[in-house]
Every structure is written in structure tokens, then in C-alpha cells.
Amino acid sequence: MNSKRIHQIIGLFLVFPVIGWTLTGIFFFIKPGYQQAYDQLSVKTYPIEKSFIIPESQEWTEVRLLKTILGYHLLVKTAEGFEHLDPITLKSKAVPTSEELRSLFNDSFLKNSERYGYVISSDSVNVITNKGIEVALNWDRLTLRQSGEDTKWINTLYKVHYLQWTPYKSINQYMGTVGLLLLMILTLLGVKIYISGSVKNRHIP
């Protein structure tokens, strides 16, 4: 089988991947809607108006004192991870009630109410807003993570771009490796065909 035939066969195999790479590549270059889809939502904080006596601890590698609509929070980091403490008792701060959490979420949404709106349903520290945005709270870190339909759509495009077409990681890695190898072979064969054609043309009287 000559180089041209192999080049044609590999080209057929790569038609859909190349189309996917091209279209998603253009999208990632322009990045429409990225700012909203990956908005860095954070808990709304307020100025600290009182002082606390916080003892030193060799187990704490990081200490943060914050104030939210729910009051004061002491966040400490240890070798095991983050802990959310009450700054007065220095004991673990229990997760608030559902209504208190709604207040925390809605207060944080005010910075970008056009995207988030307000909470319409909740399941412990996870909520859904009237704008269709899913927001999760990490209570130990006091951080928020948001995801909307636009976020899911862009994540899907990433999977298309990187040939993550199946739910299985090992298969996706194999597909990606094979796709890149075929692309390299296609390029090398193209160069070979071009050089061969140039050489032939030089010998034509």
C-alpha cells in the first residue's frame, strides 16, 4: 500500500476528530461566556468589628478570621485539612440551619444577582437558584462552587476537544494517544508525498 493510500485512510479516520478539534479550538480561542460560566463566586464577608483571643497552635498552619451574615468564623488548616471553628469556644462550628444557609447563599449572590438570582431549593449545603445555577458550599473552607448550563456546555466541549468521548478514563486516554499518533503520521506522510512529488516534477523534461 503506497503512502497516498495510507494518507487517505488515516485522513478518513481523523475527519470527525479534526472537525471537533477545529471547532472547539475556535471556541476556546474566542471564549464566549467564560467569565460568567466560571465566575469565582465567594462568600460575602463584612468588616471585623470585635477582637478575639486566638491562641497559637503548632497544629495550625493557616488561620483566617472572617465575618459573614451568619457571624464570625475561624478557619484553620492542619495536617488533616481545614477545620471550621467558633472563634469564641474554639470548637467545631456546626453547619447552620437550612434557613441560615439560604441567607448566606442569597447574601453572596448579591454581587452578581443577574446570574445567580436567589435560592429556590436546597439540600443541606447544596442549592439551586431561580436562574438554574447549582451552588455548593464547602463548610470547612467556607467556599462556594457554582455551575450552570453554560458551565456544563463548555465542559462538554473540553471533552470533545480532548477526545474524552466515553465515560471511561482509560479508553479516553487511549483514544487521545491514538489520535495524536495518527495526526503525526498524517503530517509526516503529507510531507513525504509533497517531497516525492517535488522530486518527480524536477525530472520532468
N, C-alpha and C positions, 0 to 999 in steps of 0.2 A: 504494500500500500504506500503510495507516494505522499510526500509532505503536504501537497494541496488537499488530498482527500482527508488526511488526518486533521488538517486545519479546519476543514469544513465540518467534520463530525464534532470536534471539540466546540466549534462555534455554535452549533445547534444546541449542544448541552448547556452552553452558557448564555443562551438567549434570554431566558427569564431572570437568572441572577444578575446579568449585566443591566437589564432594564430596571430591576429593583435597585441595584447599586446607584444607577444614574439618577433615577427619580428621587430616591431618598437622600442622595448626596446633595442634590439641588435644594431640597427642603432643609437639610441641616445647615447648608451654607447661608440660606436666607433667614432661617429660624423664625418663622412667623408664629406668634403666640407663645413663645418660650417664656417671656417674662411672667405672664400670668400662670401658665401651666406649672412652672417650677418656682412660684413665689415662695420666698423664705418666710413663712408665717411663724411668728413668735408670740409668746405670752406677753400681754401688755403689762408693763411694770410702772410703778409710781416711786416718787422720791421717798427715801427712808427718813422718817421723821423722829425716830427714837433710837436709842443706843442699847446694845445688848452686850453682856459679858460672855464672850465666847472663848472657852478655854482652848489652849493649844493641845494638839494631839498628834503624836508621831504616826498614827494610822491614817491621818488625813493628808492627802497630797494636794488637795484643792478645796477651797472654801468659798462659797458665794452666799451673800445675804440679799434676798430680794423681797419686794413688796408688790403684791398683786391686789386685785379687788377682793381676794379671799383673806388678805392679811399678810403676815410675814412668813418667809420660808428660808430655811437654812439648808443649802445643798452642799454636801461634802462628797469627796471622792476618796475611796480607799482601794486597796489592792483587789478587793472583790467587786468593785464597781461603785456606782453612785448611790447615795442614801439621801432621803428627803426627811429632814428633821424639823422639829419645832424649836425655834431659836431660844425659847424660854426654858423648856424642860429638857431639851437635847434628846428627846425620844423621837422615834419614828412618827412622822406626821401622817395620820390616816387619810386615805382617799376621801374627799368630801362627798356630800350627798349629791344626788343627781341634779337637784335644782342649783346647788352651789357651782357645780361643774358647768352647767348651762351658762351661768353668769360669767364664769371665767372665759368660756369659749366666745360668747357674744361680745364680751368686752374686748377680746383680742381681735375680733372680726372688724371692729370699727375702723381700723387703719385701712381696710380695703373692703368696705361693705358692698361695693359693686360686684365683687367676685364672690364673697362669702355669704352675704345676707345674714341669716340668723338660723339657729338650731331648730329643726323641726322634729328630730327623733334622736334618741341616744341609747347607747348600750355600754354602760359603765364609762370608760374613758374614750369611747369612740362615738362620733356623732355624724349626722348627715344634715346639711343645711338646705334651705329652700331653693338654693341655687344648684343643688345636686352635687355639692362638694363633700367628700368624705374627709374628716379630720380626726386624727388620733393623737391622744395626749400620752406622753411618757411622764408619769408622775414623779418617778425618781429623779429624772433630769429636768423636769418642768419644761419640756419642749413639745412643739407641735409638728405634725407631719400632715400635709394636705395632698389630696389627689382628686382631680376632676376628670371629666370625659376627655378634655384636651390632653391631660397628662397621660391617660391610658392610651390615647391615639398616638401620641409621639413615642411612647414606649414600644408600641406595636411596630412603628416604623423602624425603630432601632433594631428590633428583632428581625425584620425583613432585611435590613441593610447588612446585618452580620450573619445572615443565613440561619437564624435561630427559628426554624420553621416547625419544629416539633417540640413536645413538652419534655423531651429527654436531653439532658445536658451533653452526654457522651456522643449522641448522634449528631447534635448541633455542632460540636467541636469537630467531628469527623467531616461533616458537610462543609464547614468553613475551611478546613485544611485542604480538602479535595478541590474546592472551588478556587482557592488561591493557586494551587499547583497547576490546575488546568489553565488558569489565566496566564501564568508564567509560560507554560508550554505553548499556548496560543500565540503569545507575543514572540517567543523565540522562533517558532515555525514561520510566523509572518515575516520576521527579519530574514530568515533563511530563504524563503520564497522570493523576497524582494532582491536579495543579493544574487540568487540564481538567475532571476530574470534580467538583472543588470548585466551579468556576465554574458548571457546569451545575446543580448542586444549589441554588445560590443563586438561580437564575432560576426554579426550580420553585415555583409559587404554593402 
